Amino acid sequence: MTTSVPALSSAARASFGGRALAALVALLLGAAPAARAQTWMVSTTAHIKLGILDKYGQLGPYTATFVVHSEKTGKDYFLVKQLANNQTGVDVLFPTDPSDPDYFKTEGGEAAVAAPGRYTWECRVKGVKAVGGRFVFPEVGNDVTVINK
């Protein structure tokens, strides 16, 4: 069985060709169709600021080892900071971006993420817990508003 497809008339071909040429010219000239609505891209990332300070500057240079424990996964994340002679304290963000040379990671090198849940933390100086605490990462979400013209 053969199926025949009707040929386009010369008027239809010209009309189609004209529309295709107009669309091509519009694209080449950068004339994009007008946007009818704006959609926003959005991101939310939670961070916790942890810190330690030798209030009276009595220690001199020291090493601060921050340890964050996830109660949900049982993993410990470490960040070691060397403090110079004139530096009495330091603040760090948890989690730190893995592209940062100093980031929170497990002993196996796995980077910490801001997963919702309960955490405990401590900072060790000379191998002894100096300070500590706890925090909760909340669930985060984004709302997007579409603005119509």
KOLMI-261477 format. One record per residue (C-alpha): x, y, z; residue number from 1; chain. Coordinates in pm, whole numbers, always signed. Last residue first. Layout:
N
@xx X, yy Y, zz Z, num NUM, cadena A
...
This chain:
149
@xx +303, yy +4233, zz +3354, num 149, cadena A
@xx +277, yy +3919, zz +3564, num 148, cadena A
@xx +517, yy +3869, zz +3853, num 147, cadena A
@xx +567, yy +3506, zz +3954, num 146, cadena A
@xx +666, yy +3472, zz +4317, num 145, cadena A
@xx +889, yy +3183, zz +4421, num 144, cadena A
@xx +893, yy +3055, zz +4778, num 143, cadena A
@xx +1202, yy +2869, zz +4891, num 142, cadena A
@xx +1253, yy +2603, zz +5150, num 141, cadena A
@xx +1467, yy +2530, zz +5450, num 140, cadena A
@xx +1429, yy +2251, zz +5704, num 139, cadena A
@xx +1601, yy +2369, zz +6017, num 138, cadena A
@xx +1957, yy +2297, zz +6127, num 137, cadena A
@xx +1957, yy +2249, zz +6502, num 136, cadena A
@xx +2231, yy +2361, zz +6737, num 135, cadena A
@xx +2444, yy +2237, zz +7024, num 134, cadena A
@xx +2728, yy +2361, zz +7239, num 133, cadena A
@xx +3098, yy +2346, zz +7304, num 132, cadena A
@xx +3397, yy +2516, zz +7459, num 131, cadena A
@xx +3751, yy +2424, zz +7572, num 130, cadena A
@xx +3751, yy +2048, zz +7516, num 129, cadena A
@xx +4110, yy +1932, zz +7568, num 128, cadena A
@xx +4353, yy +1818, zz +7295, num 127, cadena A
@xx +4568, yy +2131, zz +7321, num 126, cadena A
@xx +4258, yy +2337, zz +7245, num 125, cadena A
@xx +3946, yy +2146, zz +7150, num 124, cadena A
@xx +3633, yy +2314, zz +7017, num 123, cadena A
@xx +3303, yy +2140, zz +7062, num 122, cadena A
@xx +2989, yy +2078, zz +6865, num 121, cadena A
@xx +2654, yy +1904, zz +6893, num 120, cadena A
@xx +2410, yy +1870, zz +6606, num 119, cadena A
@xx +2037, yy +1817, zz +6561, num 118, cadena A
@xx +1878, yy +1782, zz +6219, num 117, cadena A
@xx +1839, yy +1927, zz +5872, num 116, cadena A
@xx +2138, yy +1862, zz +5645, num 115, cadena A
@xx +2373, yy +2157, zz +5597, num 114, cadena A
@xx +2647, yy +1951, zz +5437, num 113, cadena A
@xx +2986, yy +1841, zz +5570, num 112, cadena A
@xx +3255, yy +1733, zz +5325, num 111, cadena A
@xx +3369, yy +1369, zz +5322, num 110, cadena A
@xx +3749, yy +1350, zz +5368, num 109, cadena A
@xx +3764, yy +1011, zz +5545, num 108, cadena A
@xx +3832, yy +1176, zz +5881, num 107, cadena A
@xx +3509, yy +1365, zz +5819, num 106, cadena A
@xx +3514, yy +1714, zz +5673, num 105, cadena A
@xx +3463, yy +2077, zz +5771, num 104, cadena A
@xx +3644, yy +2304, zz +5528, num 103, cadena A
@xx +3973, yy +2491, zz +5527, num 102, cadena A
@xx +4094, yy +2519, zz +5164, num 101, cadena A
@xx +3751, yy +2657, zz +5066, num 100, cadena A
@xx +3614, yy +2473, zz +4760, num 99, cadena A
@xx +3448, yy +2233, zz +5005, num 98, cadena A
@xx +3216, yy +2516, zz +5120, num 97, cadena A
@xx +3216, yy +2535, zz +5498, num 96, cadena A
@xx +2937, yy +2377, zz +5696, num 95, cadena A
@xx +2958, yy +2521, zz +5952, num 94, cadena A
@xx +3107, yy +2870, zz +5954, num 93, cadena A
@xx +3419, yy +2958, zz +6152, num 92, cadena A
@xx +3505, yy +3228, zz +6406, num 91, cadena A
@xx +3857, yy +3265, zz +6544, num 90, cadena A
@xx +4027, yy +3384, zz +6857, num 89, cadena A
@xx +4331, yy +3539, zz +7022, num 88, cadena A
@xx +4540, yy +3618, zz +6713, num 87, cadena A
@xx +4869, yy +3801, zz +6787, num 86, cadena A
@xx +5069, yy +3479, zz +6830, num 85, cadena A
@xx +4905, yy +3302, zz +6536, num 84, cadena A
@xx +4601, yy +3077, zz +6553, num 83, cadena A
@xx +4607, yy +2750, zz +6360, num 82, cadena A
@xx +4259, yy +2628, zz +6265, num 81, cadena A
@xx +4154, yy +2263, zz +6244, num 80, cadena A
@xx +3811, yy +2170, zz +6107, num 79, cadena A
@xx +3651, yy +1835, zz +6183, num 78, cadena A
@xx +3319, yy +1667, zz +6102, num 77, cadena A
@xx +3190, yy +1377, zz +6312, num 76, cadena A
@xx +2929, yy +1141, zz +6170, num 75, cadena A
@xx +2653, yy +981, zz +6377, num 74, cadena A
@xx +2408, yy +1028, zz +6090, num 73, cadena A
@xx +2117, yy +1192, zz +6272, num 72, cadena A
@xx +2306, yy +1313, zz +6580, num 71, cadena A
@xx +2552, yy +1497, zz +6354, num 70, cadena A
@xx +2871, yy +1576, zz +6549, num 69, cadena A
@xx +3070, yy +1894, zz +6486, num 68, cadena A
@xx +3436, yy +1902, zz +6596, num 67, cadena A
@xx +3638, yy +2224, zz +6588, num 66, cadena A
@xx +4011, yy +2188, zz +6653, num 65, cadena A
@xx +4173, yy +2514, zz +6765, num 64, cadena A
@xx +4554, yy +2514, zz +6750, num 63, cadena A
@xx +4741, yy +2766, zz +6961, num 62, cadena A
@xx +4962, yy +3074, zz +6943, num 61, cadena A
@xx +4980, yy +3270, zz +7269, num 60, cadena A
@xx +4774, yy +3121, zz +7548, num 59, cadena A
@xx +4721, yy +3429, zz +7767, num 58, cadena A
@xx +4527, yy +3649, zz +7525, num 57, cadena A
@xx +4278, yy +3765, zz +7791, num 56, cadena A
@xx +3962, yy +3635, zz +7622, num 55, cadena A
@xx +4122, yy +3341, zz +7442, num 54, cadena A
@xx +3835, yy +3333, zz +7193, num 53, cadena A
@xx +3647, yy +3049, zz +7027, num 52, cadena A
@xx +3389, yy +3051, zz +6752, num 51, cadena A
@xx +3106, yy +2878, zz +6574, num 50, cadena A
@xx +2882, yy +3041, zz +6312, num 49, cadena A
@xx +2608, yy +2812, zz +6183, num 48, cadena A
@xx +2516, yy +2816, zz +5816, num 47, cadena A
@xx +2186, yy +2765, zz +5635, num 46, cadena A
@xx +2164, yy +2776, zz +5258, num 45, cadena A
@xx +1874, yy +2915, zz +5059, num 44, cadena A
@xx +1861, yy +2941, zz +4682, num 43, cadena A
@xx +1645, yy +3129, zz +4434, num 42, cadena A
@xx +1590, yy +3166, zz +4061, num 41, cadena A
@xx +1311, yy +3410, zz +3991, num 40, cadena A
@xx +1043, yy +3367, zz +3727, num 39, cadena A
@xx +929, yy +3681, zz +3545, num 38, cadena A
@xx +613, yy +3668, zz +3337, num 37, cadena A
@xx +498, yy +3745, zz +2981, num 36, cadena A
@xx +842, yy +3778, zz +2830, num 35, cadena A
@xx +847, yy +3955, zz +2496, num 34, cadena A
@xx +952, yy +3736, zz +2207, num 33, cadena A
@xx +1321, yy +3759, zz +2129, num 32, cadena A
@xx +1450, yy +4011, zz +1879, num 31, cadena A
@xx +1820, yy +3934, zz +1883, num 30, cadena A
@xx +1885, yy +4035, zz +1522, num 29, cadena A
@xx +1976, yy +3679, zz +1426, num 28, cadena A
@xx +1666, yy +3541, zz +1595, num 27, cadena A
@xx +1438, yy +3792, zz +1422, num 26, cadena A
@xx +1604, yy +3718, zz +1085, num 25, cadena A
@xx +1547, yy +3344, zz +1134, num 24, cadena A
@xx +1183, yy +3397, zz +1233, num 23, cadena A
@xx +1126, yy +3620, zz +928, num 22, cadena A
@xx +1290, yy +3360, zz +699, num 21, cadena A
@xx +1072, yy +3083, zz +842, num 20, cadena A
@xx +760, yy +3296, zz +800, num 19, cadena A
@xx +851, yy +3380, zz +440, num 18, cadena A
@xx +930, yy +3018, zz +357, num 17, cadena A
@xx +595, yy +2905, zz +497, num 16, cadena A
@xx +407, yy +3169, zz +295, num 15, cadena A
@xx +609, yy +3093, zz -18, num 14, cadena A
@xx +552, yy +2720, zz +21, num 13, cadena A
@xx +180, yy +2774, zz +79, num 12, cadena A
@xx +159, yy +2991, zz -235, num 11, cadena A
@xx +356, yy +2734, zz -438, num 10, cadena A
@xx +117, yy +2463, zz -330, num 9, cadena A
@xx +247, yy +2210, zz -91, num 8, cadena A
@xx +258, yy +1857, zz -223, num 7, cadena A
@xx +1, yy +1608, zz -106, num 6, cadena A
@xx +149, yy +1309, zz +67, num 5, cadena A
@xx +78, yy +976, zz -93, num 4, cadena A
@xx +64, yy +654, zz +95, num 3, cadena A
@xx +136, yy +339, zz -92, num 2, cadena A
@xx +0, yy +0, zz +0, num 1, cadena A
